Amino acid sequence: MSGEWILYIVFGATALVSAIGVVFLANPIHSALSLIGALASVAGLFLAQEAFFLSVVQIIVYTGAVVVLFLFVIMLLGIDSADPREEQLLRRQWFPWAFLGGVIGVGGLVLTITGIDLPFGVSGTDTADAVNEAGGNVQALSERLFTDWLLPFELTSILVVAAIVGGVVLAKRTKDLRGSGMGLTPDLAERISEEVEADAAEGELDPEDAFEADDVDPDPDSDAVLVGETSENGEG
Amino acid sequence: MSVLAQAIPAPQTDYTTIIPELIVLGTGLLIVLMLAIRRFSNIGWYALIAALGFAAAGIVAYVDLWPEVTDGAATYAFSGMVAADGFSTFVVILSCVAGVLAVLLANSYLKREGLDKAEYFALLLFSAAGVQFMAMANNLVMVFLALEILSVCLYVLSAWNRDKFASQEAGMKYLLLGAYTSAIMLFGISFLYGGTGTLNIAALAQFFARNVLENQGLVFLGMALVVVGLAFKIAAVPFHMWAPDVYQGAPAPVVGYMAAAAKIAAFAALFRILFLGLSAMEVDWKPLLWGLAILSMIVGSLLALVQSDVKRMMAYSSISHAGFIAIGVAAASAEGMSGALFYLVTYTFMIAGAFAVIDCIGRKDEQYTKYEDYRGLFAREPLLAAILTFFLFALAGIPGTSGFVAKFVVFEGAAEGGQWALIGIGTVAAVIALFFYLRLIVLMYMQDSTERPDLAETRARVAAGPAVVLAVTVAATVLLGILPQGLLDMAGQAVFAL
């Protein structure tokens, strides 16, 4: 068993365990931390493939930036507000599938370790020798990126532009709070207040603390005002 | 030799092969730029720019590229990333037509609902470019990237009416499920790479021509997962769960475009990957498409029977149409493929027209989309009711409309391959489908309109954009129903040049 295999098995197992943790852990913060473990293990897998540059980028971009962003979102949303009942429901629904996935993953690992002959396919053109010949990881990667993979590289920028334009359009608040701030539409506000009241009836939450239902006017006639203001905002 | 001395070879850039895509993308970026500099108060200007962009791209593709690509083999550009051939050019032209119809539909809708932000048109253009690159993609990474561009735009467009709960729900559901299936597809692509050592679709075919695989497990898994990812986009059963909610919640003009665009793109990718790349595995993927086609036709038709909302019914109808088009793929022949292409063209027109009517009848806020609201429609809105009836007949495949010819050519393709069981099931599904279309038609004509005095007072407004869309789509549906030969020849050429 070569060193690459040992690295593969160790990091593969950590990646799997962490990934299962992302799904199963009750606390979102723990899930995010588990995600760091999964992404770092993938960086380790890149390392085992001698893709050093990719491995470092994986840690900087994913483990660093992306997960921090996730944690930010979780903090902003507030981890305490999660309804424990919903969580349980979610876990129960996911359990059989996650379990199945875990069994398949662990089974694959066991098969790999015991060396049963599986179809392992063929290696592509970007072997370690080819990388060395090009003068290292960064050189090889940049050369491929700006020659053969130029068009996909450019298209990625279009994808990012589309995502940003879409995100800005959907997230930008109009002046009218009822109109779009936090997506609180009259009928949505009504639904939320109904749910809160129903919870309060069961004695679980205090509606005054949770949500000021009276702030929102569920009057459908207010649409006319709303439309005028949103369109004005779109022009300005 | 120092590292610096090694010059990187210049990339292979054949911009002439992707001129239509460059025009579409450029127009989209132009709109984004214009928005950053100065906003026109009337979004009609942006609509005009977008429509002109689509028209220019379509005309360039037809006049400049089409004659070139139909008489020769595919030309590969950008180091084999894209292929310019009759097939891709055909799809590019079709996506431009769908784009123009979508722009015309959207303009009046956005103004009426007070959602007039010009970013709509930019996203529309980007999504169309996604469709076009998907048809041209000769590399699995390109397929994935193009699919993501298309999908991201469609997620946002579905949630465009963000003040409406249903629209938010539609966008959110589409996003979550779409992202999940994209991951599945990517997983499949990685398996295909692991099994063959290449991502290039043409090279995949060469790999299978040179090698006989002792164990196909890895490649089969990859192929199956890629099919799953694409089947989600065409809303084929059992990957259709998102369609009813998204179709019901998303704005009508978006659905009229999305239903066609997503199908065009995903089928184009399916054709190229399965026919070209994995033709050696025909025995393996044929049963998958058989299953998808049969399940989609039957389940879509049956569930459409029990709906009470027109947009939701159209969602199930689109699922069953996905099944019919999948017959063309399952036939695994040039005839089946050109039939499917023809079907996609007719479907693009029919669905745009049908949703133009649904948009007009739905009025402000799309509040009238229930079957209840269509009761006695003919007495209130004779013209709209007549046009909708025409489109429903066309969707059902009544002779004299393009829908009939489309179903006929797809069945013909299957018959050439001797797949009579598929045709039999398709015919049964078509008969069931006739029922649910007729149910709505009966409701429109046979019921007394006095039951809805609230609707009888005012007439539905048909703005200029939807009016043009209706005129064009009705004309196209009639014309392709009576004189389909021109387009059939084009579809045939598109396939043979592949």
Chai-1 contact restraints between the chains, C-beta under 6 A:
chainA,res_idxA,chainB,res_idxB,connection_type,confidence,min_distance_angstrom,max_distance_angstrom,comment,restraint_id
A,P119,B,N215,contact,1.0,0.0,6.0,A-B,restraint_1
A,P119,B,G217,contact,1.0,0.0,6.0,A-B,restraint_2
A,P119,B,L218,contact,1.0,0.0,6.0,A-B,restraint_3
A,G121,B,G194,contact,1.0,0.0,6.0,A-B,restraint_4
A,G121,B,G195,contact,1.0,0.0,6.0,A-B,restraint_5
A,G121,B,L218,contact,1.0,0.0,6.0,A-B,restraint_6
A,V122,B,G197,contact,1.0,0.0,6.0,A-B,restraint_7
A,S123,B,G197,contact,1.0,0.0,6.0,A-B,restraint_8
A,G124,B,G197,contact,1.0,0.0,6.0,A-B,restraint_9
A,G135,B,V3,contact,1.0,0.0,6.0,A-B,restraint_10
A,E143,B,I8,contact,1.0,0.0,6.0,A-B,restraint_11
A,T147,B,P9,contact,1.0,0.0,6.0,A-B,restraint_12
A,T147,B,P11,contact,1.0,0.0,6.0,A-B,restraint_13
A,D148,B,S79,contact,1.0,0.0,6.0,A-B,restraint_14
A,L150,B,P11,contact,1.0,0.0,6.0,A-B,restraint_15
A,L151,B,F78,contact,1.0,0.0,6.0,A-B,restraint_16
A,L151,B,M81,contact,1.0,0.0,6.0,A-B,restraint_17
A,P152,B,V141,contact,1.0,0.0,6.0,A-B,restraint_18
A,P152,B,M142,contact,1.0,0.0,6.0,A-B,restraint_19
A,P152,B,L145,contact,1.0,0.0,6.0,A-B,restraint_20
A,L155,B,L145,contact,1.0,0.0,6.0,A-B,restraint_21
A,I158,B,I149,contact,1.0,0.0,6.0,A-B,restraint_22
A,L159,B,E148,contact,1.0,0.0,6.0,A-B,restraint_23
A,L159,B,I149,contact,1.0,0.0,6.0,A-B,restraint_24
A,A162,B,F126,contact,1.0,0.0,6.0,A-B,restraint_25
A,A162,B,I149,contact,1.0,0.0,6.0,A-B,restraint_26
A,A162,B,V152,contact,1.0,0.0,6.0,A-B,restraint_27
A,A162,B,C153,contact,1.0,0.0,6.0,A-B,restraint_28
A,A163,B,V152,contact,1.0,0.0,6.0,A-B,restraint_29
A,V165,B,E119,contact,1.0,0.0,6.0,A-B,restraint_30
A,V165,B,A122,contact,1.0,0.0,6.0,A-B,restraint_31
A,G166,B,V156,contact,1.0,0.0,6.0,A-B,restraint_32
A,V169,B,K117,contact,1.0,0.0,6.0,A-B,restraint_33
A,V169,B,E119,contact,1.0,0.0,6.0,A-B,restraint_34
A,L170,B,A159,contact,1.0,0.0,6.0,A-B,restraint_35
A,L170,B,R162,contact,1.0,0.0,6.0,A-B,restraint_36
A,G179,B,D163,contact,1.0,0.0,6.0,A-B,restraint_37
A,S180,B,D163,contact,1.0,0.0,6.0,A-B,restraint_38
A,G183,B,Q168,contact,1.0,0.0,6.0,A-B,restraint_39
A,T185,B,D163,contact,1.0,0.0,6.0,A-B,restraint_40
A,T185,B,F165,contact,1.0,0.0,6.0,A-B,restraint_41
A,D187,B,F165,contact,1.0,0.0,6.0,A-B,restraint_42
A,L188,B,F165,contact,1.0,0.0,6.0,A-B,restraint_43
A,V227,B,G114,contact,1.0,0.0,6.0,A-B,restraint_44
A,T230,B,G114,contact,1.0,0.0,6.0,A-B,restraint_45
A,S231,B,G114,contact,1.0,0.0,6.0,A-B,restraint_46
A,S231,B,D116,contact,1.0,0.0,6.0,A-B,restraint_47
A,G234,B,D116,contact,1.0,0.0,6.0,A-B,restraint_48
A,G234,B,K117,contact,1.0,0.0,6.0,A-B,restraint_49
A,E235,B,S41,contact,1.0,0.0,6.0,A-B,restraint_50
